[in-house]
């Protein structure tokens, strides 16, 4: 029996775990119940477990053979602060929280791999099963690193996987370099002089300046960066005023900058500051620009590790279902913090069931999203094949 067949034998059990996690989502650094489920499942397999990194993180340690090499496999556990729009039986039991990004599925696929690896021990070395909290905007990976992940669990490389709506179930996408963009969050505060809407000449209107700034920001990419560079600057919040006949004294804007390189990032941030300074003088307002300082770096795979991922995915689904030409995403991923310290690769596994073309299924961060349980065995089998490809097979004594 091949590894995919073995994985499909566990599908019902894995679906039960996944739907339980979906029904009980937990936000960043509060994944206590989720961690309990992970520890319970690993302990039942006889796998050594460690808790406490990044508050709710769990690391399972699985050894086989005599090899001294080690790798890490990472799954994220946290949910999003979002009201779920689904009505199925396993919808979130909590208002304002849901698994809208599939981390329930990621956790379950790695637990499925743990089952298969513990049963066969068909590798030579150590596998660290990393269940990470707080991927969504809180940088749990960075906290794991600061808490000593790589010192306590020395590994030569680390690997991650994310479900990807827009790719058919049964397909993988593996990038040799850039996978996900880096992101910065910024805030802009505009201060003017408020007053009666009928007497605008007696005010200094921050709304007028803010509207001009929103338009001007679009020139950062179109006129300030090389056309062959990639970046997105988006103003996503604009708050000012609350009365029909009063011009406010203040406006607040927020948004994100996304890019694939530090050079482009710095050019764009500099240009944003320059635009704020210029429009401040032009409109007679005070404008304060601040980047939040909690940026995520770009996620960039290392070539050798990406090659292992391609081989492992092809062993599971066939080379024809492993895509290597997919465009990177400007979405950010805190797996990038691991790649600042270790080689590794982060890949996408298709999440779309048949009939999902042309926007027929909900995407990530959508209140109608749900993870596709059909790919649970495929993802688990991929992890097992990756371990075999990187660490090899343990020698068995007769």
Steps between C-alpha positions, in 0.01 A plus 500: 500500500645841403505795734201675340284189544607481864415867545154455350430221749527766771278752321193460721704542819682801360175661386362462852802678648491775239131573546537504876778758468290700254211511746726623780724770349746687720680827432870580510683383814175363649501163318481308828233248403658451159836430666330252730361314198843493338670369816228238549542369146881497513508336843267225376763423237779488756659817362705717734334841539615841623273794585548865581685654207319819398258429786282238326741340253558124494799309361489125450827307467503185290821301451584200285814317392847611602526819298598830662331724243178682592232711329195693614145484363278791599123544523325814626209474747330838545168627367380843386280758678217455251131407521438175312231505233473122460209297640643146494522293817867573568473880472668702772329488837649843579374827357781712364744211448541258213753290313481700178854419386513123542735477796269232639584297190872576521511376860306187408718416199811513717329281761416260219864494396597433861276191497657364183858579601457354849354181352774442243808683640620469140759778516844555645533791741271732695182678397380796705123547468449873562148619586527878504263759644422848377580503129226752421662843541662421836829347385484179702789360297723785612403434862575129458847590376556745787387233746778271380337272243819441303722472807275247676418310184800529265395439143670546167189626319134580557198448276148644487181449299182703446175405334433711192155578360535545125705181466308176445509241776778255416734766359801658669684822417870521585704816451877495466534847654242764590171361628334764717552874533630695794259743658508823701201662668495879509291773663457860387350770720394831345427798726328813377249750640138393523198721459160558344445330166343824372819694568783287361721806457529518878623141527799297389331190364679168578250309285608691191865426574420136578316449173793646309738277694304185415530593132867593527590171668416321176799670339745321731485185293409649161752786497763443770600136457664312216228336286676166550478531879190372675313684774148581614408804707142509624318748721239283666357726773389864493332638810391862546202687633160387624270802447333615178570870538842499666836475330718290735832608640666163447509210256666162545612269221651152519623249247762249396811490287595166346818415314751224427827675581645725768618749238150544356353515850731783605441696177125477545511599868721797417265609226198474731671726753590749226141512373372567851752779548417657163124488547537639849645819352262508206184479714622674815438199723723297730558146380667230708602178325603194700580143404396267781828313532333157494580422138522149354794437267445336161479120498774376267568127456852365474560308178618166638212473745246599234638217285432252781144630520446454127628143518283415799185652348560315172538174690152551644295646212719465190724754332213629286328630812800691635500858374822698488389809308238644733533869578605583856240658725517842660337352808740492794603195701696492824675180389742755353647553848616138506663540161709787635677240715475170314471371144155379413197514275134591525260351246132515405259206489189538286176537698233528231256211452353441153276781377685779676613685190423866432469595866253226586655427841590733783861610526725553798379745768146479364220440756364222277834316470548139609798269469456214253522175699577303184857632505576395859647163393685660208668754726587238761649273234703790361658565840599133527654495152687821576653343812604197297651713223698721738603253771494181297378164623628345819705185465326204650694226675392142444 
